[in-house]
Amino acid sequence: MSSSGIPTQASASALPEGITDPNYKPLPGRLGNLTIPQQHALEKLKKELQGEGVFVEERMDDATLLRFLRARKFDVALAKKMLLECEQWRKDFGVDDIVKNFDFHEKEQVDKYYPQFYHKMDKDGRPVYVERLGKLDFNALYACTTQDRLLKRLVYEYEKFIISRLPACSAAVGHPVETSCTILDLKNVSLSNFYRVKDYVMAASSIGQNRYPECMGKFYIINAPWLFNGVWTIIKPWLDEVTVSKIDILGSNYKDKLLTQITQENLPKDFGGTCHCEKGCSLSDAGPWNEPRWQKLEADISNGTANGSAASA
């Protein structure tokens, strides 16, 4: 350990600046814990992007490039292909315009029929994301919104996740936070309703996997019906060990498991915690990203006046 109290790493890359947590140990493939070949892959990817004139400084910092490299097992050619396809998708989907102008005015109505929300942090500093698929009311949902608007809202939230939620959580815990902790509630889910919304779910999954890779830290599927366990048994062998290790399939006795990862005061009362936000946890957007400096950063990016990457704010 260094004299400053920050742990040193036998790594080809230095730890990121600004770490105040003396117990922080980066996971493999992250800044501060790269092998020599991984560091060379990072340098090669950045050099090629710069040489081809496609490097976008404000959103291609080393941590982001490493997400794409990890998603393609540090194969530079495949990671670059994935990243450039993402850049083209951003143009085609109008991501910059969504960040600046999208207004999900039907949020309160949609929350009644398909709650999806961020709420505080887990014990590792990750923003907690909750999706209650079991509350889905397909007819009521599409009476107040459309699939296109749901996908734009998803992208808007992903961008906010990168721009302010992760940096705010990182500042709050004193070390880099790069992933979320997700709770997917399947209570009372019906196969017929799921089938009717499958196009949205598949499109949303594709966006998450291909455009915002390596953002899943922990994933709890709660109130899973017995049929789901059978499906999981079939799917599991096709997934890599790292992904499988992040996923917990839980029935109705999930409370103790969630509380090992999320403190009682941060876990909504509906899931066994003690948090009961004034307007309901699903509409509160409670978390460190509501501090003035992160709100200002969001406003500056929306107005096109921000300088540098969100991580440096």
N, C-alpha and C positions, 0 to 999 in steps of 0.2 A: 504494500500500500504506500502511496506517495505521502510526503510530509503534509500535503494539503488535506489528507483524509479521503481523497478520491481513489478508488481502487485502480491499480494499473493492470493492463492486460498483455499477455504474450500474443500480440496481434499485429498484423501487417498494417493496421490502420489505428489512428489515435481515437480516443473517446471523444464524443461531441463536446463542444463547449457548453458551459452553463449547468453542469451536473452538480447538484448539492446533496444528493442522496449518497452517503458513504457506502451503502450496501448494494449499490447498483452493479449488476453484472449483465452486460448485454448478451442476448442469445446469439448463437452462431449465425453468421451471415449478416450481422448488423455492424454498424460503425463501432469500432472498439473491440470487435471479435471477428476479424476476417483473416482467413488463411492467405498466404502469399498469392496463390492462383486466383482467389476471390478478389483480392485487391487489384491484381492485374486485369481481371475481367471488368471491374468497375472503371478503371482508368481507360481501358480500350473502348468500352461502350461510350464513355463521355467524349473521348477524342474523335471517334467516328461520327458521332452526332454533331459535334462542333465542326468537323471537317466538311460535312455534307450540308452545313448551314441550316440544320433542323433542331438545333439545341435551343430549348426555351428556358432561359435562366430562372425565371420566377417559379417554375413548377418542375424543374428537373434537377433538384438538389441531390446530393449523394444518397440520402435516405430513400428518396423516391426511386432513383435508378436501381438501388439495391432491392426494392420491392419487386420490380420487374425481373431482375436477375434471379432472385430466389424463386419466382413463379416459373422460371424456365431453367431451373437447376444450374444457373450461372453459365448457360450457353449464350454467348454474346450475340450471335446471329439471331437466335430465336427471341431473345429479350428485346433486341432492337426492332425486330419485326412486330412484336407485340406492342411496343411503345409507339411506333409510327402508325400502326393501325388505330391505336387509341387516339393519337393526335388527329387523324382523319375523321374518326368518329366524333370527336369534340366539335369539329367544324360542321359536319353533317347534321349533328343533333342540336347544334346551337348552344353549347354549354356556356360560353361566355355571356350570351344574351340571357340565359336562364339565371345565371348568378346575379346579373345586374337588374333584371326586370321581372322575374317570375314572382307572382303573388298567388299563393294558395289560399284564396279567400274562403274556400269551403272547408277549411281545416276542422272546425268544430263539428260540422255535419258528418264528415268522413270519420271522425274519431268515434262516432256512435256505432258505425257499421264495420270498421276495419281499423282498430287502433294500432298505430305504429309511432313509436316515440323514443327519444333519448331521455335518460333520467339519471343524473348524478354519475358517480364513479364506483368501480369495484375496488377491492383492497389493493390491487396492483396499479390503480390509477386509470384504468381503462374506462371510457364512457360506456354506460350501460344502455343497450338498445333493446327495446321490447316490441314484439309483434304478436298480436293476439288474433291468430287466424281463426280460432274457434268462435270468435264473435262476428265473423263475416256474415253480412246480409247482402247478398249479391244484388238483388233488385233495388234495394234502398241505396246501396253504394253507387250504382251506376245511374241512379236518378239524380244524384247531386254532383257527380263528377264523371270523368271519362278515363279510359286506360291511358290515353296520351298524357293527360294531366297528372295521373298518378305516377307515371314514369318520369315526368319532368320534376315532380316533387321529390322523387327518389334521388335524382341526379343533384337537385338543389341541396338536399340533405347530405349527400356524399361530399359535395364540394365544401359545405359548411363543416363537415367532419374533418376534412383535411385542413381547411383554412383556419378554423378557430377552435373546434372542440379538442383536437389532439394537442395543439400547442398550449391551450389553456390547462389541460390535464397534465401535460408535461411540466409546466411551470408549477402547478399545485403540488406535485409529488417529488419534484427535483430530479427527474430523469426522463429520457425520451419515452413517450407513449405512442405506439404506432398502430395499435389494434383496438377493437371493441370487444365488449362482453355482451353477447346476445342471448336473450330469453325468447324462445318461440313457444307460445302457449297454444296447445292444440285442444284445450278443453271444449267438448261438445262439437268438435269439428265434424263435418259430414263430407263424405266422399263426393256427393253430388255438388255441394257448394264449391269444394276445392276444384273439382273438374271444370266448373264454370269460370273460375278465375285463374285456371292454369296458364293461360296465355300471358297474363300479367306476371305471374310468379316466375315463369320460365324466362321472360324478357328481363325481369328484375335480377334474376340469378345470373344471367349472361352479362349484364352490365357490371354487377359486382365482381364477378370472376375475371372478366376480360379487361375492364376499364379501371377498376380500383383493386388490383390484386393484393394479396397478402395483408388484408385488413382485418381478418378474423383472428381473435385471440382465444376466446372461450365461447362455446356455443351450447346452451342448455335447451333441450327440447323437452318441455314439461307437459304433463297430462297426456302423454302419448298413448293412444289406444293400442290394444294388444296387436292389432293388425299391422301397426307401424313397426313394431319390433321384428315382425317377419320380413317386412320390406327392408329394414336396416340390415338384417342378417345377409340378405342378398347383395345389397349395395356395398357394404363394408369392405369386402375383399378387393374391390376395385379402387379403393382410395388409398393414398399413401399413408404411412404410419403417422407422420406429423399431423395430417388433417384429422385422422381418426382420434388422435390423442386430445384434440381440442373439443371434441363433441361428446356430450353426455346425454343419453336417452333416458328420461325419467318418467315414471308414472305419476300418480297423484301424491306420492310421498316424497316430494322434492324439496321441501322447506329447508331441512338441515343441509342438504347439498348446496343450495343457493347461498345459505348463510356462511358457508365456508369460504365463499368467494366475494360476497357482498355484505357489508355491515347492515345491521337491522335498520339503522336510521336512513340508509340510502336505498333500501329495498321497499318498493311499494307495499302497502298493507295487504293488497289483494294477493300478494305472493308470500305472505308470512312475515313481512317486515313491519316497521312501525311508521314509515313515511306516509303521510296523508296530506298532500299539497292542497292548498285552499281551493283551487279550481279543478282539482283532480290531477294526479301525477301525469296522466297522459297528455295534458294540455299545458303543464307548467314549464316544460323545457328546463327544469332546474339543473344547475351544474356550474362549474367554474367559468365556463365560456360566456356567462352573463356578466362578468366583471367588465367595467367600462372600457378597459384597453382592448379587450377582444371584440366588444361591440363596435368600437371605433375602427378596428381593423376590418371587420366585415363591411362597415359603411364605406371605408376608403376603397376597398376592392370593388364594391358595387359601383362606386362613383368613378373608378378608374384612376384613383389618386394614390394607391398604395405603392410603396417602393420595396423591392426585394421579396423574399419568400416569407410565408407565414411563420415558418419555424424560427425566423430571426426576430420576430416581434417581441 
